[in-house]
Amino acid sequence: MDRHACRFSEWLEAEMDRQPSGHSILAELEELHKTLHIQAQQVLACHAEEAPDAVEAGLAELHRVKDRL
């Protein structure tokens, strides 16, 4: 799940290019977006390993990150 290949990333990168550097809200969004993709990769790995408890916990964390976005 390449975070640079999703639509949100395309929008975010374009906005970051348009805004002055150090724009804190965009930097925060970028970090949350990165975290979202990392968490999604972890959930997929747990699913592939057939670890349902880990998948459930990972999904809960994924939703927490999503809610912060």
N, C-alpha and C positions, 0 to 999 in steps of 0.2 A: 504494500500500500504506500506508494510514493506520494508524500504529501504535496509535492510540487506538481503532481499531475491531476489534482482535483480542481474543480471550478472555484471553490472558496479560495484556494491558494492563488489561483490566477488573479482573482479580484484583489486579494490582500496585497500581493506583490505590486500590482498596478497602483494601488492606493499608496503604498509605501514609497514608490518611485515619485509620486506626485506631492507627497508631504515632506516637510523639512525633516531632516534626520533627527532621531531621538523623540519622535512623536510617541509618547508613552502608551496611549491606548492601542495603537497599532502594534507596538512591540509586545504588549500584553496579549493581544489577539494572536500574534504570530507564535508566541510561546504556548498558549493554550491549544492552538491548532497542531503544533508539533506534538504536544502531549497526547492529544486525541488520536493521532495516527499511531504513535508508539503503543498506546493502550490497545487500540484495535488490533495491531499486529500480535500483541501478547495474547489477546482473547482468541485469535485465530490459531495461534500455536497451541494453546491449551485445548482447543477443540480438536485439533489434529491429534493430540496426545490422548484424547478421550478422557479428559479430566473435568467432569461436569461441575464439580464444586469450584474449581479454579475459573472455569468459564463464567459461572454465575457471579463470583466475586469480581472478576474482570469487567463483566458487563455493568455491574453496579458502579464501579469506578468510572467506566466509560460514560455512563449517564451523568455522573457528577461533573465530569469535565465538560460534557456537552451543555449542561445547564449553566455553567460559568461562561460559556461562549455567548 
